[in-house]
Amino acid sequence: MGLEKTLNAIERKGIIEGKREGKQEGIIEGKEQEKREIARRLIAMGMGTSAIAAATGYTLDQVEHLQKQCHK
């Protein structure tokens, strides 16, 4: 009985930790997706590369990459 309880407790702890990590990853992905969408809108509005980089925290290369994607 003691071993079974210990294994169940370990399993529950693993499930809780997995859910916590999954939720954190989802939050990070959501924030990145939102930031990318904002950058795309700024590109569509004609804002300059350096201004978009300053507003979003992206590098100039990242903004230029997004610009190429938007103009395809």
N, CA, C and O atoms as a printed pandas DataFrame, in Angstrom:
     atom_number atom_name residue_name chain_id  residue_number  x_coord  y_coord  z_coord
0              1         N          MET        A               1    0.822   -1.194    0.000
1              2        CA          MET        A               1    0.000    0.000    0.000
2              3         C          MET        A               1    0.866    1.257    0.000
3              4         O          MET        A               1    0.547    2.206   -0.716
4              5         N          GLY        A               2    1.930    1.298    0.762
5              6        CA          GLY        A               2    2.774    2.477    0.861
6              7         C          GLY        A               2    3.401    2.839   -0.466
7              8         O          GLY        A               2    3.469    4.014   -0.827
8              9         N          LEU        A               3    3.866    1.820   -1.207
9             10        CA          LEU        A               3    4.481    2.060   -2.507
10            11         C          LEU        A               3    3.447    2.606   -3.494
11            12         O          LEU        A               3    3.750    3.512   -4.270
12            13         N          GLU        A               4    2.250    2.069   -3.470
13            14        CA          GLU        A               4    1.186    2.525   -4.374
14            15         C          GLU        A               4    0.826    3.981   -4.096
15            16         O          GLU        A               4    0.637    4.764   -5.027
16            17         N          LYS        A               5    0.730    4.345   -2.821
17            18        CA          LYS        A               5    0.422    5.731   -2.466
18            19         C          LYS        A               5    1.530    6.668   -2.930
19            20         O          LYS        A               5    1.268    7.761   -3.430
20            21         N          THR        A               6    2.770    6.224   -2.756
21            22        CA          THR        A               6    3.915    7.031   -3.168
22            23         C          THR        A               6    3.904    7.234   -4.680
23            24         O          THR        A               6    4.130    8.344   -5.162
24            25         N          LEU        A               7    3.641    6.158   -5.428
25            26        CA          LEU        A               7    3.590    6.256   -6.881
26            27         C          LEU        A               7    2.445    7.160   -7.342
27            28         O          LEU        A               7    2.609    7.945   -8.275
28            29         N          ASN        A               8    1.304    7.051   -6.698
29            30        CA          ASN        A               8    0.169    7.915   -7.026
30            31         C          ASN        A               8    0.490    9.381   -6.756
31            32         O          ASN        A               8    0.141   10.260   -7.545
32            33         N          ALA        A               9    1.155    9.633   -5.642
33            34        CA          ALA        A               9    1.534   11.006   -5.298
34            35         C          ALA        A               9    2.523   11.560   -6.320
35            36         O          ALA        A               9    2.424   12.720   -6.721
36            37         N          ILE        A              10    3.468   10.736   -6.736
37            38        CA          ILE        A              10    4.451   11.158   -7.739
38            39         C          ILE        A              10    3.752   11.435   -9.066
39            40         O          ILE        A              10    4.060   12.417   -9.741
40            41         N          GLU        A              11    2.819   10.576   -9.437
41            42        CA          GLU        A              11    2.074   10.759  -10.680
42            43         C          GLU        A              11    1.267   12.055  -10.638
43            44         O          GLU        A              11    1.274   12.820  -11.602
44            45         N          ARG        A              12    0.578   12.305   -9.537
45            46        CA          ARG        A              12   -0.210   13.537   -9.400
46            47         C          ARG        A              12    0.696   14.765   -9.492
47            48         O          ARG        A              12    0.361   15.753  -10.146
48            49         N          LYS        A              13    1.841   14.686   -8.828
49            50        CA          LYS        A              13    2.779   15.805   -8.853
50            51         C          LYS        A              13    3.267   16.051  -10.283
51            52         O          LYS        A              13    3.395   17.198  -10.713
52            53         N          GLY        A              14    3.537   14.972  -11.011
53            54        CA          GLY        A              14    3.974   15.096  -12.399
54            55         C          GLY        A              14    2.901   15.702  -13.276
55            56         O          GLY        A              14    3.201   16.529  -14.137
56            57         N          ILE        A              15    1.669   15.311  -13.077
57            58        CA          ILE        A              15    0.559   15.851  -13.858
58            59         C          ILE        A              15    0.388   17.339  -13.575
59            60         O          ILE        A              15    0.218   18.132  -14.501
60            61         N          ILE        A              16    0.432   17.714  -12.322
61            62        CA          ILE        A              16    0.292   19.130  -11.942
62            63         C          ILE        A              16    1.420   19.954  -12.551
63            64         O          ILE        A              16    1.180   21.029  -13.102
64            65         N          GLU        A              17    2.648   19.453  -12.453
65            66        CA          GLU        A              17    3.802   20.170  -13.000
66            67         C          GLU        A              17    3.690   20.275  -14.519
67            68         O          GLU        A              17    4.008   21.318  -15.090
68            69         N          GLY        A              18    3.244   19.216  -15.174
69            70        CA          GLY        A              18    3.070   19.243  -16.623
70            71         C          GLY        A              18    2.038   20.268  -17.055
71            72         O          GLY        A              18    2.238   20.984  -18.036
72            73         N          LYS        A              19    0.943   20.338  -16.328
73            74        CA          LYS        A              19   -0.093   21.333  -16.636
74            75         C          LYS        A              19    0.450   22.744  -16.450
75            76         O          LYS        A              19    0.182   23.630  -17.261
76            77         N          ARG        A              20    1.205   22.947  -15.392
77            78        CA          ARG        A              20    1.772   24.269  -15.109
78            79         C          ARG        A              20    2.719   24.684  -16.236
79            80         O          ARG        A              20    2.661   25.812  -16.725
80            81         N          GLU        A              21    3.597   23.753  -16.644
81            82        CA          GLU        A              21    4.545   24.061  -17.714
82            83         C          GLU        A              21    3.811   24.315  -19.031
83            84         O          GLU        A              21    4.167   25.228  -19.776
84            85         N          GLY        A              22    2.798   23.516  -19.314
85            86        CA          GLY        A              22    2.025   23.695  -20.541
86            87         C          GLY        A              22    1.326   25.038  -20.580
87            88         O          GLY        A              22    1.292   25.702  -21.616
88            89         N          LYS        A              23    0.773   25.432  -19.457
89            90        CA          LYS        A              23    0.087   26.718  -19.378
90            91         C          LYS        A              23    1.077   27.862  -19.603
91            92         O          LYS        A              23    0.775   28.817  -20.318
92            93         N          GLN        A              24    2.249   27.761  -18.998
93            94        CA          GLN        A              24    3.276   28.802  -19.150
94            95         C          GLN        A              24    3.727   28.896  -20.604
95            96         O          GLN        A              24    3.888   29.996  -21.132
96            97         N          GLU        A              25    3.932   27.759  -21.250
97            98        CA          GLU        A              25    4.327   27.762  -22.658
98            99         C          GLU        A              25    3.240   28.397  -23.516
99           100         O          GLU        A              25    3.542   29.143  -24.448
100          101         N          GLY        A              26    1.988   28.112  -23.211
101          102        CA          GLY        A              26    0.871   28.693  -23.959
102          103         C          GLY        A              26    0.819   30.204  -23.817
103          104         O          GLY        A              26    0.544   30.917  -24.782
104          105         N          ILE        A              27    1.080   30.684  -22.629
105          106        CA          ILE        A              27    1.090   32.131  -22.387
106          107         C          ILE        A              27    2.191   32.788  -23.199
107          108         O          ILE        A              27    1.977   33.825  -23.828
108          109         N          ILE        A              28    3.366   32.182  -23.183
109          110        CA          ILE        A              28    4.506   32.733  -23.931
110          111         C          ILE        A              28    4.204   32.737  -25.425
111          112         O          ILE        A              28    4.452   33.730  -26.108
112          113         N          GLU        A              29    3.669   31.630  -25.933
113          114        CA          GLU        A              29    3.328   31.555  -27.360
114          115         C          GLU        A              29    2.270   32.590  -27.729
115          116         O          GLU        A              29    2.350   33.212  -28.788
116          117         N          GLY        A              30    1.288   32.773  -26.865
117          118        CA          GLY        A              30    0.235   33.746  -27.126
118          119         C          GLY        A              30    0.770   35.167  -27.182
119          120         O          GLY        A              30    0.371   35.949  -28.044
120          121         N          LYS        A              31    1.660   35.499  -26.280
121          122        CA          LYS        A              31    2.252   36.837  -26.277
122          123         C          LYS        A              31    3.072   37.063  -27.546
123          124         O          LYS        A              31    3.017   38.140  -28.140
124          125         N          GLU        A              32    3.826   36.052  -27.956
125          126        CA          GLU        A              32    4.638   36.182  -29.168
126          127         C          GLU        A              32    3.753   36.331  -30.402
127          128         O          GLU        A              32    4.052   37.118  -31.300
128          129         N          GLN        A              33    2.677   35.581  -30.437
129          130        CA          GLN        A              33    1.741   35.661  -31.560
130          131         C          GLN        A              33    1.104   37.054  -31.635
131          132         O          GLN        A              33    0.946   37.616  -32.718
132          133         N          GLU        A              34    0.748   37.593  -30.486
133          134        CA          GLU        A              34    0.157   38.928  -30.443
134          135         C          GLU        A              34    1.159   39.993  -30.895
135          136         O          GLU        A              34    0.812   40.912  -31.637
136          137         N          LYS        A              35    2.395   39.857  -30.439
137          138        CA          LYS        A              35    3.441   40.806  -30.823
138          139         C          LYS        A              35    3.685   40.756  -32.338
139          140         O          LYS        A              35    3.865   41.794  -32.976
140          141         N          ARG        A              36    3.690   39.561  -32.899
141          142        CA          ARG        A              36    3.884   39.399  -34.337
142          143         C          ARG        A              36    2.728   40.043  -35.112
143          144         O          ARG        A              36    2.946   40.676  -36.145
144          145         N          GLU        A              37    1.509   39.880  -34.615
145          146        CA          GLU        A              37    0.343   40.472  -35.272
146          147         C          GLU        A              37    0.396   41.999  -35.210
147          148         O          GLU        A              37    0.047   42.668  -36.183
148          149         N          ILE        A              38    0.819   42.544  -34.099
149          150        CA          ILE        A              38    0.970   43.999  -33.975
150          151         C          ILE        A              38    2.005   44.496  -34.981
151          152         O          ILE        A              38    1.791   45.507  -35.649
152          153         N          ALA        A              39    3.122   43.787  -35.089
153          154        CA          ALA        A              39    4.162   44.175  -36.046
154          155         C          ALA        A              39    3.610   44.146  -37.468
155          156         O          ALA        A              39    3.899   45.038  -38.265
156          157         N          ARG        A              40    2.822   43.131  -37.788
157          158        CA          ARG        A              40    2.232   43.042  -39.131
158          159         C          ARG        A              40    1.286   44.219  -39.403
159          160         O          ARG        A              40    1.254   44.754  -40.511
160          161         N          ARG        A              41    0.530   44.609  -38.397
161          162        CA          ARG        A              41   -0.375   45.759  -38.576
162          163         C          ARG        A              41    0.407   47.045  -38.796
163          164         O          ARG        A              41    0.044   47.872  -39.632
164          165         N          LEU        A              42    1.479   47.201  -38.038
165          166        CA          LEU        A              42    2.318   48.394  -38.198
166          167         C          LEU        A              42    2.965   48.415  -39.580
167          168         O          LEU        A              42    3.097   49.475  -40.192
168          169         N          ILE        A              43    3.365   47.249  -40.066
169          170        CA          ILE        A              43    3.921   47.153  -41.422
170          171         C          ILE        A              43    2.862   47.580  -42.432
171          172         O          ILE        A              43    3.138   48.357  -43.346
172          173         N          ALA        A              44    1.650   47.065  -42.258
173          174        CA          ALA        A              44    0.550   47.401  -43.178
174          175         C          ALA        A              44    0.238   48.897  -43.155
175          176         O          ALA        A              44   -0.200   49.458  -44.159
176          177         N          MET        A              45    0.463   49.536  -42.017
177          178        CA          MET        A              45    0.213   50.969  -41.895
178          179         C          MET        A              45    1.355   51.794  -42.486
179          180         O          MET        A              45    1.256   53.017  -42.588
180          181         N          GLY        A              46    2.445   51.116  -42.878
181          182        CA          GLY        A              46    3.572   51.818  -43.498
182          183         C          GLY        A              46    4.602   52.351  -42.524
183          184         O          GLY        A              46    5.439   53.170  -42.904
184          185         N          MET        A              47    4.562   51.914  -41.297
185          186        CA          MET        A              47    5.528   52.385  -40.307
186          187         C          MET        A              47    6.924   51.858  -40.665
187          188         O          MET        A              47    7.062   50.764  -41.213
188          189         N          GLY        A              48    7.931   52.632  -40.353
189          190        CA          GLY        A              48    9.306   52.273  -40.672
190          191         C          GLY        A              48    9.821   51.098  -39.842
191          192         O          GLY        A              48    9.332   50.813  -38.749
192          193         N          THR        A              49   10.818   50.435  -40.401
193          194        CA          THR        A              49   11.394   49.245  -39.781
194          195         C          THR        A              49   11.929   49.515  -38.377
195          196         O          THR        A              49   11.657   48.752  -37.450
196          197         N          SER        A              50   12.682   50.591  -38.221
197          198        CA          SER        A              50   13.278   50.875  -36.910
198          199         C          SER        A              50   12.210   51.231  -35.877
199          200         O          SER        A              50   12.353   50.889  -34.703
200          201         N          ALA        A              51   11.156   51.903  -36.293
201          202        CA          ALA        A              51   10.068   52.233  -35.370
202          203         C          ALA        A              51    9.325   50.974  -34.934
203          204         O          ALA        A              51    8.953   50.839  -33.769
204          205         N          ILE        A              52    9.111   50.052  -35.877
205          206        CA          ILE        A              52    8.446   48.790  -35.540
206          207         C          ILE        A              52    9.319   47.978  -34.579
207          208         O          ILE        A              52    8.820   47.380  -33.626
208          209         N          ALA        A              53   10.608   47.968  -34.841
209          210        CA          ALA        A              53   11.532   47.245  -33.956
210          211         C          ALA        A              53   11.489   47.842  -32.542
211          212         O          ALA        A              53   11.474   47.112  -31.550
212          213         N          ALA        A              54   11.471   49.159  -32.467
213          214        CA          ALA        A              54   11.425   49.818  -31.159
214          215         C          ALA        A              54   10.106   49.538  -30.444
215          216         O          ALA        A              54   10.087   49.347  -29.228
216          217         N          ALA        A              55    9.009   49.513  -31.191
217          218        CA          ALA        A              55    7.688   49.310  -30.593
218          219         C          ALA        A              55    7.465   47.874  -30.129
219          220         O          ALA        A              55    6.767   47.636  -29.144
220          221         N          THR        A              56    8.062   46.918  -30.846
221          222        CA          THR        A              56    7.791   45.507  -30.548
222          223         C          THR        A              56    8.901   44.797  -29.785
223          224         O          THR        A              56    8.673   43.760  -29.162
224          225         N          GLY        A              57   10.095   45.358  -29.839
225          226        CA          GLY        A              57   11.233   44.673  -29.215
226          227         C          GLY        A              57   11.911   43.691  -30.161
227          228         O          GLY        A              57   12.855   43.001  -29.776
228          229         N          TYR        A              58   11.428   43.628  -31.400
229          230        CA          TYR        A              58   12.059   42.781  -32.411
230          231         C          TYR        A              58   13.346   43.430  -32.897
231          232         O          TYR        A              58   13.528   44.642  -32.779
232          233         N          THR        A              59   14.230   42.614  -33.443
233          234        CA          THR        A              59   15.424   43.156  -34.088
234          235         C          THR        A              59   15.033   43.655  -35.468
235          236         O          THR        A              59   13.960   43.324  -35.972
236          237         N          LEU        A              60   15.902   44.451  -36.079
237          238        CA          LEU        A              60   15.638   44.934  -37.430
238          239         C          LEU        A              60   15.504   43.767  -38.398
239          240         O          LEU        A              60   14.661   43.791  -39.294
240          241         N          ASP        A              61   16.336   42.745  -38.216
241          242        CA          ASP        A              61   16.256   41.565  -39.085
242          243         C          ASP        A              61   14.898   40.867  -38.957
243          244         O          ASP        A              61   14.324   40.431  -39.955
244          245         N          GLN        A              62   14.396   40.765  -37.742
245          246        CA          GLN        A              62   13.102   40.117  -37.533
246          247         C          GLN        A              62   11.980   40.916  -38.214
247          248         O          GLN        A              62   11.078   40.343  -38.825
248          249         N          VAL        A              63   12.053   42.233  -38.097
249          250        CA          VAL        A              63   11.034   43.080  -38.720
250          251         C          VAL        A              63   11.118   42.962  -40.240
251          252         O          VAL        A              63   10.095   42.859  -40.917
252          253         N          GLU        A              64   12.331   42.978  -40.767
253          254        CA          GLU        A              64   12.502   42.855  -42.213
254          255         C          GLU        A              64   11.975   41.509  -42.709
255          256         O          GLU        A              64   11.391   41.432  -43.790
256          257         N          HIS        A              65   12.174   40.465  -41.938
257          258        CA          HIS        A              65   11.647   39.139  -42.292
258          259         C          HIS        A              65   10.114   39.166  -42.343
259          260         O          HIS        A              65    9.504   38.627  -43.266
260          261         N          LEU        A              66    9.512   39.793  -41.349
261          262        CA          LEU        A              66    8.052   39.920  -41.335
262          263         C          LEU        A              66    7.552   40.756  -42.524
263          264         O          LEU        A              66    6.511   40.460  -43.112
264          265         N          GLN        A              67    8.307   41.795  -42.862
265          266        CA          GLN        A              67    7.922   42.627  -43.995
266          267         C          GLN        A              67    7.912   41.810  -45.284
267          268         O          GLN        A              67    7.013   41.952  -46.113
268          269         N          LYS        A              68    8.913   40.962  -45.442
269          270        CA          LYS        A              68    8.975   40.106  -46.633
270          271         C          LYS        A              68    7.788   39.150  -46.666
271          272         O          LYS        A              68    7.217   38.899  -47.727
272          273         N          GLN        A              69    7.423   38.624  -45.513
273          274        CA          GLN        A              69    6.273   37.719  -45.442
274          275         C          GLN        A              69    4.975   38.447  -45.785
275          276         O          GLN        A              69    4.095   37.882  -46.435
276          277         N          CYS        A              70    4.860   39.686  -45.353
277          278        CA          CYS        A              70    3.630   40.454  -45.588
278          279         C          CYS        A              70    3.487   40.867  -47.048
279          280         O          CYS        A              70    2.372   41.074  -47.527
280          281         N          HIS        A              71    4.588   40.987  -47.747
281          282        CA          HIS        A              71    4.535   41.464  -49.123
282          283         C          HIS        A              71    4.551   40.329  -50.135
283          284         O          HIS        A              71    4.752   40.572  -51.324
284          285         N          LYS        A              72    4.347   39.109  -49.693
285          286        CA          LYS        A              72    4.315   37.973  -50.626
286          287         C          LYS        A              72    2.992   37.894  -51.318
287          288         O          LYS        A              72    2.778   37.002  -52.140
